[in-house]
Amino acid sequence: MDDTQAWTAAPGAAQRARSVLVAAWSCAVTAGGEREEYVGAHTVADDGAVVLALPEDSALRTAARQDTRAVLEFADVAPVPVRDRIRARLWLAGRLAPAPDGGLRCHPDRVVLRRARGAVLVAPDEFAAARPDPLAAAEARLLTHLADAHPDAVERLTRLVRPESLHAATRVLPLAVDRHGLTLRIERTRAHGDVRLPFHRPADDLAQLTERVHALLAQAGAAGCPRALQRQRADGDG
């Protein structure tokens, strides 16, 4: 099938859940009445099982020996400091079991992904078969570089946003990027909203992402000036 017809404008729930696991730097684990939080302690197997490297004195090791069910919680935090930085939360439920490397392994039989528009239950087989977005591991570095080194490019991209969406905007920052598009966070004094700019074709690596972003900037250059932001700034200067 031709690639331009096969891709969708946004990742599905199963792929989004797997991408959260790749990008998350911490997790909270609840089992046997105990709750512990860890940083940099989890890895993910190809089938979606989570392996936890825990200290020897962790109470969760006792829970694993008792074949206890556990709930693992991960937060998807926007790398750029925007308002309301939690973009999604992911809960995995399953039984803890010893892993060959001495850690604990949890193969989830229940997967719940909560995003701004609500929670969705992801089928375990879909979660196991899904692969994370190819840009997920690099997303934080890409977005912080765009926000810090190229604010002019971010402002230029607002030319692709409908003027009514920019009404009363105080600032615009890059919120997320995946192989299908770039999302901007539009902040106002007491509220905020998100606008997604889809790529003309999905990007599978950094070289393709660079080309897709340049294509958006070229499109923005032909779209004229972001009148809503200009009017607001003019009013502020006055």
N, C-alpha and C positions, 0 to 999 in steps of 0.2 A: 504493500500500500504506500502511496506517496506520503512523505513525511508531513507535508503541509496539511493533509487531510486527517492524519492519524493523531496529532497532538491535541490536547485540550488546553484551555486558557489558564488552568490552575491545577496544581497537584491534587490527586485524590486523597481521601482520608487515610488510607493505609500507607501511602508513600509519605504523607505529611507526618504521620506518627513515627515512621522509621527515621525521618529527617530530624525530628525532635530528639531522638535518642543519640544521633550522631553529634548534634550541636550542644546538647546539655552537658554542663560541667559539674553538676551535682545531682543528687537524688535523695529522697527520703524513703525509708523502708519501714513498714509497720508489720509486725508478725508476733504472735504469741503474747499480745499485750504490750510489746515493746515497740518504740519508735526511735529510729536512729537516722541521722543525716550524715551524708558522706560527700566529699569533694574529690573528683578524679578517681573514683573507686570502681566505676563500672565500664565494662566493654560489652559489645554486642556481637553475637554469633550471626552467621549468615541466615539462620532460620528465625532470627528475632529473639532468641533466648538471651537473657541478660546475665552476665557473670559478674559477681561482686567480689572484689578483693577486700576482705575485712580484717581488722586486727584480731589477734587470737582471743582477746578478752571480750569480743563482741557478744552480746546476749543473743544475737540472731543465730549464732552457731548452735546454741542449745535448741532454738526453735526448729532449725533444719534437721537436727537429729530426731525430733519428734514429728517429722513429716507435716509441719505446720504450713498453712497457707499464708501468703504474704501479699501485701499491696505495695507496689513501687510507684512513686510519684516523681515526675520530671516536669520542670518548668522551662518553657521556651522564652528566653529573655531577649528582647531586642538589643543588639550590640550598641546601637546609637542611643544616647540618653534622651529619649522622647518621654512624653507623658504616658503613664500607664504602659510600662515596658513589658509586661507579661503578654506575649502574643498568643500563647496556647499553653494548656496543661495536658499532660498525658498520665493516665493511670494504667498500670499493668497488674493483673492479679494472677497468681498461680502458686504452686507449691515450691518451697525451697528444697534444694537437694545439694549435696556436696559435689563440687566440680573437680575434675582430675588434677587441676593445678593447685588445689588446696582452698580455693574460694568457694562461693556458693553460687548455684545456678538456679535461675527461675525461668521456666518456659511458660509464658503467659497463656492462659485459656480464656482470659477476658481482657479486652482492650477498649479503653474509653478515651477519646480525644475531645477536649473542649476548646473551642475557638470562640471568637467574639460573637459569632452568630448562633452559638449553642453547642451542645454536646452531641457526639455521634458514637455509636457502638460499632467498632470495627471487628469484622469476623476474624477469628484467630488464623484461619488458613490464608486469608488475604493479607494479613499482617506478616505472616511468615514468608509469603511469596514476594512481598513488595521489596523494593530496593530504595534506599534514601535518594533524595535528589542529588545529582552529581555535583552540585555547587554547595551543598549543605555544610561541608567541612570548612569551606573557604568563605562562607557568607559573612561572618563577623569581620574578617579582615577586609573584605571587599566593601562592605557598607561603611565602616569607619574611615577607610581611605576616601571614599566618595564624599562623605560628609565633611571631613577635615581638610582634604586637599583640593576638592573641586566643588565648593559651594556654588560657584557660578554655573556649573553644569546642572546642579539640582534646580537652581532657579530657572534655567532655560527649559528644563523639562516641565515646569509648571505651565508652559505654553500649550501643552497637550491636555491640560485639565480644563474642564468646563468652567467658565467664569463664575457661575453661581456656587461652585464648590470651593472657590477661593475667597468668597465673600467674608470679610472680617478676619482673614487669616493673619496670624502674627508671625508664624514661621512654618517652613516646610522642610522636612527631613526625610532621608531614605529610611524606610522601616523594614523592608524585607526584599530579598531577591531569590528567585529560583529559576529553573531552566525555562520557565514559561513567561516570566515577566518581572517587572520591578514595581514595588508598592511604595507609595509616598504617604507619610503621615502629615496631615494638614492640621495644625494646631491653631485654636482660637483662644480668646481670653478664658472662657469657661467650658470649652468643649473641644472636641477634635474629631476628625474623620479620616478615612483612608481611601486612597485612589490607586487603582492598579493600572499600570501601563503594560499591556501585553507585547511580547516580542512577535515579530512577523514569522519567526520560526524558533523552535526550542533550541536552547544552547546546552551542549553536552560537556563543554570544558571551558576553561578561562579564555582561550582564544576566541571561541564562538561567542562567549558572553561579551567580550570587548566589542566585537562586530555588531552585536544586537544593540548594545547601548549607544554606539556611534550612530546606528540607524535611527534610534529614537531621537538623538540630538539633532540629526539632519532633518527629521520630520518636524521637530520643534522649531528649528531655524526657519522653516517654511511656513510656520503657523502664526508668526507675528509675535507681538509682545504680550506678556501676561498682564492684561489691563487691570484686573482686580487687585493684584498685588501692587501695581504701580499707583493706583488711586489711593490705596490704603497708606502707602508710604508717603505719598504727597500730602495726605491729610495729617499724618504724624509729624512731618517736617514743618507743617504750618502751625 
